[in-house]
Amino acid sequence: MNILASDVGGTKTILAVFSSAQGMHAPLFEATFVSANYPDLESIVREFLGKTNLRVERAAFGVAGPVLNGVARITNLPWVMEEAKLAEAFGLSSVKLINDLEAIANAVPVLEADDLVLLNDVQPAAGGAIGVIAPGTGLGEAFLLQVDGRYRAFPSEGGHNDFAPSNELENELLRYLQRKFGRASYERVCSGIGIPNVYQFLRDCAYIQESPWVAEQLAVAKDPTPVIVANALTDPPDPLCARVMDIFTSVLAAKAGNLALTVIATGGIYLGGGIPPRILPLLQRESFMNTFRYKGRLSGLMERIPVRVIVNSKAGLLGAARVAAGIDN
């Protein structure tokens, strides 16, 4: 049986066909599409299947947004998707729409050593709850709990929780975001769409002067985030871009710690999404784990939480394939 799996994001959509007989780690055919170039998901699926010449029977789509009663809306795209309509359009016996972080979470129990980078030397507790937080275009969260001896993934929209500053500069950032958006969530800071907000805050409030060469790059860039990240990682780094990423990593560490406390994640916290692998040197600094563990009276509990970075960019696809195939973790 062939199955269709997809990781549908605000920036790109990846589709792949897997054979349930050959396992979920090696797709038979795979392609990536720029999401904004298409009016809906059906258009991408139709183009993709037209290239494969492979018949598929079941499908699962990990989508960057909430899924309610078989209907999903992409948070950062004007798309609406329905399981029943997708099944009818492509003659599929089963279609599952799942949150994109739920898809990544479904892959976590089968990730291998090469798929992960350890940020601390702590081993997961057998059967312990697992948290997944993933800054990409947006900020996603999910968690896994053991149910009847097997891990079950649960979606979350915790990335849209109210942003909670942890120092005076972040307090000023919060007020800046509230003036700009009315309400400030973690996603407004800790995501691909959030990084430019932090850059503009530091620049406009005259904390750090903008470098002319960075301004020139930003003026012609369709997406400012890769420019800011790249200039933060140069040697030497651009001062403004470096400070942006200092705030980003500090907020990510604090938010990941909040998730760890929420589910008591003794099974581990996993950092997914497109940004963490690109900024690995920043996450490996001692300051990241220090901020993660800084939880007052519960700091001792935080010492027992393993923290890993998922460097397998296809984790969401793997998780969606497992859901389509009906494989339990």
N, C-alpha and C positions, 0 to 999 in steps of 0.2 A: 504494500500500500504506500502510495506517495502522499505526502502531506505538504501543505504550503505554510510557511512561517514568515512572519514579518515583524520588523521593529520600526514602528511608525513614529517619527519625531517631527518636531517643528521645523528642523533644518533639512533632514534627509530621511528617506524611507528605504529600508533594506528589505528585500524579499528573497526567499530561498526555497527550493524544493528539496525535501529530504525523503529518503526511503526508510520506512520503519524497520525494514529487514536489515538495513546496513548501519543503523544507529544514527544518533542525532549530531555527532560531532563533525561529519563530513557531508556538506550539501551536494546534491547532484547538479544544481545550477543556482547561481546567485547573481543579483544585480542591485545596484544602488541608484536611487532617483532623488533629484532635488525636489523636496515636497512642494515648495511654493510655485513650481512650474506647472502644477496640475490642479484642476478644479476640485478634485475629490479623489478618494482612495480607489474607487472603482476604475478610474482611468489608468492609474498606475498598474493595478492588478491585470487589467486587460492587456496592456502593452507588454507586461512581463510574461504572462502566460503565452502570448503570441510568439515570443522568442524561444520558449523552452521546448515546445513540441512534447511536453510531458503532461499526462493527465493526473490531476490531483483529486483526492476524495474528501480530505478534511483540511481545515485551516484554523490557524490562531493568529491574531494580530495583537501585538503589544502596542498600545497607543498612549501618547503623551497627554493624558487627561483622564478624568473620572469616567467609569463605565457604570451605567445604571439601567437595569432591566434590559440588557442587551443592546443598549444605545450608548454611543461614545461621541464626545465632542473634543476635538483637539484644542488644548488650551491656547496655543499660539498660532492656530490656523483656523480659517472659517469652514472646517469640514465637520459634517455629521455622518456617522457610520452606524449601520444597524445590522446585527447578525443575520436576521431573516432575509433582508434585501441582498446581502452579500452572498448568502447561500443560494438564493434563487437566481441571482445574476450569473453565477458561475457553476451551477449544477453541483454544489457540494453537499455532502450528507451531514456535515457538521461544521459550524463556524463559531469560534469563541473570540470575543473581544475582551481583552484584559488590559489593565493598566500597565504601562511600560515598565514600571518598577516591580510590579507583580511578576512580569516576565523575567526580569533580571533575578528576582528572588527565587524563582523556580529553578534557575540555573545554579545558584550558589551551592547547594549540597553536592553537586557533581563537578564543580570546578577543580582543576588539578593544580599542582604546585606552580607550574609555569604560568598559570592564569592569574597569579596573585603576587603582590609584593607586601611583605610584613612590615608594619610600622612599629610594632612592639613584639617582645619575645614572651607572649602569653598564649597558652594553648586553650582552645575552646573547651568548654564544659560539655560533656556528653548530654545531648538532649536540651541544652540551653537555648533560650530564645536568641534569634538572630535579627539584627537590624540592617537595612540597606538604605543608603542615602546617596543620591546621584545628581551632582550638578552637571547639567549639559546646557541646552538652550534654556530650560527651566530648572527647577529643583524638585526632584522626586524623592519619595520615601516609600518603603514597604517594610514588612517584617515577617518572620517565619516562626511558627510555634509548632511543637510536636503534638500531634493529635493521633491517638491510637498507634503510637510508635513510629509515625512518619511525619516529616516536616510538611506543613501546609503553609502556603504563602498567602498573605493578606495585603491588599492595597491600602494606601494612605495618601492623604493630601496634606501631610504635615509641612511640606515646603511652603505652603501658603499661611502657616501660622504667623501671628504677629511677631515682627522682628523685635528682639529684646537686646538692647545694647549692653555691653559689659565694661565700658569705660567712657570717659567724657567725650572723646572724639567720636565714638559710635553714637553717643547721645545726640551730638550735633548732626551726625549723618541721619539719624532717625528723624529729627525735626526737618531737615532738608527734604527728605523723601515724603514726609507728610505734607509739606507745602506743595510738593510737585504732584503727588498722586492722591492725596487725601488719606490713604491708609498705606502702611509700609509692612510688607511681608518679608520673610527671609528670602524669598525668590527675587525680590527687588535688589538684593545685595549679592547673594551667593548663587549666581548662575550666569550663563552666557548673556542673558538680557540684563543682569544686575551689574556686571563689571563696568559697563559704561556709565551707570549711575554713580558708582563710587568715584570713577575718574572725574566726572563732571563736578561732583561735590568738592573734591580736593582742589581741582583747578579753579572753579568759580568762587570758592570761598578763600582763595589765595593762600592755601596752606603750602602748596608747592607749585613753582612756575612750570608751565608746560614747555617742553623742549620743541624747538622749531621743526626738527626732523620728524618727530612723532606727530606733530600737528599736520605736517604735509602728508604723511602716510594715512592719517585718519581722514583727511579731506577727500581722498580718492577711494577709500575702503567701503565696500558694501556692508561689511560687518566689522565694527570697531574692536570687538573682543579679541580676535586673534592678534591684532596689532598690539594691543595693550599687553597681552600675555607674552608675546614674543619679545617685546622690549623690556619686560620685567626679567627675562631670563638671559639677556645678553651679558657679556662680561667686558666692562662693568655694566650693570643694569641702569636703565633710565630711572632717575629718582622718583618721578611721579608714578610711573607704571609699577615700579617696585613697591611703592607704598600702597597702591591699589591692591596688589596681590597679597601684601601683608594683612590688610584688613579682610580680604576675601578668605584667606586661609584661617585667620583667627575666628571669623564668624562661622566658617565651616566646621572647625574643631568644636566650637561651643555647641553648635546645632547637632552635630553627630553625638556629642556627649549627652545632650537632652534626649535624643532618641534612645541611647543606651540606657538611660535612667527610666524612660517610659516603659520599655519592655523588659528591663533587667537583662540586657543582652550578653549573658555569659557565654553564649555560643558565638559571639563576635559581632563587630560592626564592620560592614563592607562598604567601601567607597567606590561607587560605580559612576557611570556617565562618561561623557567625552573629555571633561576637563581634568580630573585627577591624574590620569596617566601622563598628560602633557606637562603637569607642574609637579611631577614626582619629587624633584630636589627640594621644593618648598615644603612639601608635606613631610619629608624626611628630617626636617630641622627639629631640634628638641622642643622648640616653642610650640609646635603643633600638638604634640602629645601632652605637654604641660597644660595647655589650654583645655584640651579634651578632658583631662583628669580633674581640672579645677572645679569641683562641685561641693565645696564646703565640707559639711559633716559626712557626705557620701563619697568623698575623694578616695577613701579606702576601697570602696566597691569598684570604683573606676579603674583601679590598679589591676583588677581581675578580668577586664574586658579586652579580648583580642581585637586588634584593629588591622584591617587588610585593605589594600587597594586592588581593585579588579582591573587588570591590564589586558584582559581578553575583550577586545572591542565588540565581539559577537555574542557576548553573554546573553543579551536580551533576545537575540535570535534563537539561541540554544534553548532558553527557557520557554519561548513561544512554541518551538518545535515539540518540546516535551509535553506541553499542554495539549497541542493538537493531536498528538499521538496517544494521549490519555495515560502518560507515564507518571506514576506516583513517585515522589521523592523518597 
